[in-house]
Amino acid sequence: MSQLTNLQRVMAAEDLPSASIPSNETKLSALVIAHAVLNPLPHAADKTKYFQYPQWGHIFDPATVLDVHGRVMLWYLPGIIPPERVVKQSLPPCSLVKHSKRKNESSMRFGHRHVPELDGRDMDPLADAMFGHGRLMNSPATFQQGHLIARICTIAAKGDWVVTQPPSGTQWPSIYVGIGVIVNQETPHLDKVSAPSLLDLLESLGTHDAQFHVLDFGSIFSYQPGTMIYLAGKLLHQSVPKWEKGESIALAHYMKDAVHNRFGLARPSFTQQKDLLGNFLQT
């Protein structure tokens, strides 16, 4: 862990290029992932969908969460994004959603399931945010009503209306079919559009001190800027409740099962701990 801590300290003072990834940044990612693999939090439940609360409390170090069969339900990767990269990634999303605001009644259009346990939460926790409050869903490969439609959808601040735009000529930069930009909003969430084994990816950006709650574990993960979390969003109730200071920017990467069904692609199996450690588990 000391090697990771030392490298994070070095990276905090490094000026990173915008168009390339230096070797130290790659090494940082590898170390965080390695620590997560070697810090499994096994789950006692014998079911994939319905968990018993293990009550782990607050979690700060890289970790993976396994079910009883050794399947990886969650990757927790704090500090995997260097501070300079957090700054570079935070500015463009802010400019996109500065004047937008997510309406609760519209969230079902984008596959966000209402979570009754989280009723009463203020969806816009900052009264005077520099970057405003908003959510923008970008999904050029969205499969809707039997057709593949390329569009960008935004919910406007002064009403419940949708703006659609044709895709640009820029090549889509992700293996995920959709990326959501969420600025300064609490996010109770359960993904209903993905397959269980297709893990969602959440990137924490901005300047906040928020925490990431997973109700099914009864646990709280530190969600400082620079954190990445992969999780089975189809199965796990998660939320980012009101934080104390700073502004929150999150990039939510997700799959849509309907797109894969349209092309006849089989759902992948869950990654298992034995796939990650291989022969080490057999010795």
Disulfide bonds with the S-S distance in Angstrom:
none
